[in-house]
């Protein structure tokens, strides 16, 4: 990744844990859908996680990340994951 001072784009992706966004699942849905399998249960937390949020950062200075075809179309050619 570029220097911390550089303005780089990122993509934020989030999803609701449960069958209906914004609606707390019932106890029966929690059990039948095994919703804890999508949560961080390793920590001593207050309440339950309802969202999973991921941030994908892109380093515009990484020449190997982008491909330009003969028509000027730009696409991402490779992906790298850094999970912290």
Helices and strands as residue ranges (DSSP letters): E 10-16, H 27-32, G 35-38, E 51-57, G 63-65, E 66-68, E 74-76
